[in-house]
Amino acid sequence: MRAAWSVVLGLVAVFALSAVARAADAGKEVTLKGTITCAKCDLGVADKCATVIKVKEGDKDVVYYLDDTSGKKNHGKICKTPTQGSVTGTVSEKGDKKVITASKVSFE
């Protein structure tokens, strides 16, 4: 019984530490590099136009939606012409989408 409680307490400690680590990363500014494009016209993953950056993470592509303000500001440049670039900002999740609140958008 004592061993079982030790295992349970160990698991609780691991989960608590991982939650603290994720909270520390929240609000941290990151730079994503990849293809800035339209979620509807190029990727076909949305019902209406939205500016996204598609980045390679490991062996799969991950799509981050730009926040409304920076998305609208930069959409004309990329809607029909995907462009390599980078987006700096803070990442959050809204529903099942990853959203980056951009402080800087650069095109190559």
N, C-alpha and C positions, 0 to 999 in steps of 0.2 A: 504494500500500500504506500509505503514511504517513497519508493521508487516512482510510482505512478504520479504522486504529487510533485515530485522533483521534475518529471518530464513536463507536466502541465505548467508549472511555474516557469520552466525554461521556455516553453512555447509562448507564454504570455509576454515574457521579456523580449523575445525576438519580435513579436508583432508590435509591441510598444515602441521599440527602437526603430523599426521600419516606418511606423507612422510618424515619428518625430523627424526622421530623415526626409520623408516626403513633404512634410510641412515646412521644413527648412528650405527645400527646393522651390516651393510655391512662391511666386513673386520674384524669383530670380530671373534676370534677363539672360536670354540665350540668343544665339545667331544660328538661323537655319539657312542652309545653302542647298539650292536645287532648282527646279523648274517652276517659275511663277506662271500660272495659267488660269483658265476659266473652268470652274467645276462643271458647268453645263456644256458649253460648246466644245471643249477639248476632251474632258474626262468622262462626260456623260453620267456623273454621279449626283447631279442635282436637277431640280425642276426649273430653276431660274439661275441666271448668271450670278456667279460669286467668285471673287478672287481667292485663289489658293496657292500654296506652295507645296509641291510634291518633292519630298526628300527621301533619300535612300537610307534606311535604318537596317543595318544587317543585310539580309538578302531580300527584304521586301520594301515596297514603296509605302510611305505614310503621307497622308494629305492633311495639311493644316489650313484652316480657313482664316483669312485675315479679318480683323475686326471691321465693322461696317464703315468707319471713317476712312481708314487707310485702304480698304478694299475698293470703295467707290472712287477714291482719289487716283488709284493706279489701274483701274480696270480697263480703261480705254487702250492702254498700251499693250495689254496681253490677251484680250478676249479672243481674237482670231489668230494671234501670233504668240505661242508660248515662248517665254524668254528665260534664259538662265539668270539667276540672281540670288540675292540673300535678303532675309528679313530678320531684323533684330527686335526683340520684344519679350513679353512675358506670355507663357503658355498656360492655358486653362482648358477645362473640358466643359462643354455645354451639351448635355444629352450624350449622344454617341459621337460628337464631333470634337476634334481638337481645334482650339481657336488660339491664334496668337494676336495679342494686342501690340501692334507694331509701333516702335519708336523710330525705326529707320527701315526704308525699303531701297535696295540698290539693284540696278540692272547691269549686266555685263555687256 
